[in-house]
Amino acid sequence: EILDNFVNKEGFLVFYISALITGSLFNIDRGLLIRATVKLLPTAVISLAVGVILSGLLGMVMGDSFLEGILYIGIPMTSGGMTAGAVPLSAMYSSVLGTDAGQILTRIAPATVLGNCVAIIFGGLLNNFGKKHPETTGNGVLVNDGKTVKKTPPLKPTFASLCTGMIIAFAFYQLGAILHRFVPVIPTYAWMIIAVVLVKGTGIMSEELEDAAREWGQFAIKSWTAAALAGIGFTLIDLNTILKTLTPLYLITVVLIVGIITFTASVLGKLVGFFPLESAIAAGMCTTNMGGSGNVAVLSSAHRMELLPFAQIVTRSCGALMLTIGGILVQMVG
């Protein structure tokens, strides 16, 4: 209870992920951010489409209809986590189907949680694969187009710059929360990422303030990642929910869906000029995890925290897309 209060109700995870989003996005070269995002989102969307179609086919193997396989396995796995994905998804399904939202959440939550767990395991396996096959990986660098990227100078944080960076992270989070209030379809973190990308892309913020945001983000990663992972493990991964639904066929289904999304992202990534392993992680596995906390867990497992800005963009954009598709498809069942 103490952990749950601290991590979720009192906002430690919000505090931590806000620092990661601002720090990681301001830490990336402006040209690289634009070049990568233009190719990354189509790669992620096509990979997701392949995984969602497979979820429908595997749903039929498990005794459901093709559409039910997509609605209750594929979309919950890829909707961006519990609070930003499965919970609003269950509310949407409930309003159309006239079923209790709690019952629907119990049915879809295992796909969300298991998808996250499988992605974390895959992250560790891919890290080992990259060590054995170095030609497949950029060791945390996503884009493999031969263009030189301006190196960011080493950070020399001061107490004043860390405080400035913290205020910048808070300001962007609050802006995201305000915009979410007016356009609730798009989650707070997604609005936050859009705002940071716009500010970074246009260069309207001074270099001194960007450096402060970077320093605060790096400080958060070094200081609190272990604490965040422990809190996520204790409070957000519900083993009871997993065990109630876990059958060998269900587990195989989730593993195959994560596997096909990861493989597709790897192949497409290579075609568009990414390193295959980094593309598999950022455009593949980061679509099947539990939002910001899932990104941290997967990238820590893969030892590729440098991919965090791309992972955040993919998770939030694709999560919002899958929520929209879920809301449309459930009308066909209703």
C-alpha positions, -999 to 999 in steps of 0.1 A, spaced: 0 0 0 28 24 9 45 17 -25 12 21 -44 5 54 -27 39 67 -34 43 55 -70 8 60 -83 -15 80 -61 11 106 -49 25 109 -84 61 96 -83 56 79 -116 42 111 -132 72 130 -117 97 105 -131 81 100 -165 77 138 -170 114 142 -164 122 114 -189 100 128 -216 113 164 -215 149 153 -209 150 127 -236 133 147 -263 154 178 -256 185 156 -256 181 145 -292 193 164 -323 166 184 -339 173 171 -374 175 135 -363 142 139 -344 124 150 -375 141 125 -398 134 96 -375 98 104 -365 87 107 -402 98 71 -408 92 56 -373 55 61 -370 46 44 -403 69 15 -394 52 12 -360 17 14 -375 23 -12 -402 39 -36 -375 9 -30 -353 -15 -38 -381 2 -72 -387 1 -80 -350 -36 -70 -347 -46 -92 -376 -27 -121 -361 -46 -115 -328 -79 -119 -346 -67 -152 -362 -54 -165 -329 -86 -154 -312 -105 -177 -336 -82 -206 -325 -91 -199 -289 -128 -201 -297 -137 -164 -301 -146 -146 -333 -120 -128 -354 -133 -94 -342 -133 -105 -305 -97 -116 -308 -88 -81 -320 -110 -63 -294 -100 -84 -263 -64 -93 -271 -48 -73 -299 -61 -38 -290 -56 -40 -252 -20 -51 -257 -12 -21 -279 -33 6 -264 -6 22 -243 -9 6 -208 -35 4 -181 -45 39 -171 -41 54 -206 -52 23 -225 -71 -6 -209 -91 15 -184 -106 39 -210 -109 10 -234 -131 -9 -209 -152 22 -204 -158 25 -242 -166 -12 -246 -190 -9 -216 -209 20 -230 -215 2 -263 -220 -34 -250 -240 -25 -219 -217 -48 -198 -200 -38 -165 -167 -20 -172 -150 -39 -144 -159 -73 -160 -145 -60 -193 -113 -47 -176 -108 -81 -160 -110 -97 -194 -87 -74 -213 -61 -65 -185 -42 -99 -188 -34 -91 -225 -21 -56 -214 0 -70 -185 13 -101 -203 22 -81 -234 43 -58 -212 60 -87 -195 68 -105 -228 82 -73 -243 105 -69 -212 118 -104 -217 122 -99 -255 142 -67 -247 168 -87 -227 169 -114 -254 175 -88 -282 203 -72 -262 221 -106 -261 213 -111 -298 229 -77 -305 261 -87 -287 264 -118 -308 254 -100 -341 269 -65 -338 260 -57 -375 223 -56 -366 226 -29 -339 236 7 -335 240 2 -298 212 26 -289 214 46 -322 182 43 -342 189 59 -376 214 43 -399 215 68 -428 252 78 -427 244 114 -417 265 128 -389 245 138 -358 257 168 -337 271 154 -305 256 170 -274 283 183 -250 289 166 -217 265 177 -190 278 198 -161 246 201 -140 244 227 -112 217 229 -85 202 259 -103 200 241 -137 185 210 -122 158 232 -105 152 249 -138 149 215 -156 124 203 -130 102 234 -135 103 229 -173 92 192 -169 64 203 -146 53 230 -170 51 207 -200 32 181 -179 7 207 -167 3 219 -203 -5 183 -214 -30 180 -185 -48 212 -195 -50 202 -232 -62 167 -222 -90 184 -202 -102 200 -234 -95 171 -258 -98 140 -236 -93 115 -264 -56 123 -264 -38 113 -232 -19 139 -211 15 124 -219 7 124 -256 -1 161 -255 31 166 -235 51 149 -262 35 169 -290 42 201 -271 79 192 -265 84 180 -301 69 213 -314 91 234 -291 122 213 -300 114 213 -337 109 250 -339 138 259 -317 119 286 -298 134 276 -264 169 289 -256 198 264 -256 204 271 -219 168 260 -210 170 229 -233 203 220 -215 186 224 -181 158 200 -193 184 175 -205 203 176 -172 171 171 -152 162 141 -174 196 125 -171 195 131 -133 162 113 -131 174 83 -152 205 79 -131 189 85 -97 154 69 -99 152 43 -126 157 14 -101 131 29 -77 107 33 -106 112 -3 -118 107 -16 -83 75 4 -79 62 -6 -113 68 -43 -105 51 -42 -72 21 -20 -80 13 -22 -117 19 -58 -127 -10 -77 -112 -1 -114 -109 -35 -124 -98 -51 -111 -130 -25 -129 -151 -29 -162 -132 -67 -162 -136 -65 -160 -174 -32 -177 -180 -35 -208 -201 -7 -222 -223 -27 -212 -255 -32 -176 -242 4 -172 -233 15 -185 -267 -9 -161 -284 6 -131 -266 42 -142 -273 34 -147 -310 17 -113 -313 47 -95 -296 70 -116 -317 54 -108 -351 52 -70 -342 89 -70 -332 100 -90 -363 79 -68 -387 93 -36 -371 128 -50 -375 124 -58 -412 106 -25 -421 131 -6 -400 160 -19 -420 142 -10 -453 137 26 -442 172 32 -429 171 21 -392 193 -3 -374 171 -35 -373 175 -42 -336 168 -6 -325 138 -5 -348 125 -38 -334 126 -23 -299 114 13 -305 88 6 -333 79 -29 -322 81 -39 -285 74 -3 -273 39 -6 -289 30 -36 -267 41 -23 -233 24 -4 -205 30 32 -215 57 53 -200 65 28 -172 66 0 -198 90 19 -220 114 23 -190 112 -14 -182 117 -26 -218 145 -2 -226 163 -9 -193 160 -46 -201 174 -40 -236 201 -16 -223 189 9 -249 176 39 -228 189 62 -256 158 52 -275 134 67 -249 123 97 -270 114 75 -299 97 50 -276 76 77 -260 65 91 -294 55 56 -307 38 44 -275 16 75 -271 8 80 -308 0 43 -314 -19 40 -281 -42 68 -291 -47 53 -325 -56 19 -311 -81 34 -286 -98 51 -315 -99 19 -336 -112 -1 -306 -140 25 -301 -150 20 -338 -147 -18 -340 -167 -24 -308 -197 -7 -325 -197 -37 -349 -201 -62 -320 -226 -40 -302 
